[in-house]
Amino acid sequence: MLTESAPSVLIVASSSSQASSAAELCRRVGFNTHLAHTGKYGLEQIRKNPPRVILTDGTLPDMNATAFAPAARKALGNKPVVIVAWSSSPESEEALLAPDSGIDDFVLKSTLPAKVQNF
């Protein structure tokens, strides 16, 4: 566990199964997790419970990550956050990490189920 007051992570993904898997891994390493399946709902969650980390799908049902990330930063004001975009398309990495995207890092989704290791 990280600490008594675990940092919050918001996982914004259209796939319920992928969001649940990511949330389980985050809980195992000590994060307090919150889920959203659209960008709009993710922004509502950010206003209610400002996260320290946001993991967002590259493409959401209502917006893409390069629209969501700046909106999330605006909603957070001066609160620090790390925004990580994930996608199954390696070709999207360059666009997602463009200097004005608001995204800090990129993770390539695996097309194979991954084993979650115990720490």
Secondary structure, DSSP 8 states (H G I E B T S, - for coil): ---SS--EEEEE-S-HHHHHHHHHHHHHTT-EEEEESSHHHHHHHHHHS--SEEEEESB-SS-BHHHHHHHHHHHHTT---EEEEEES-GGGHHHHT-TTS---EEEE--SS-------
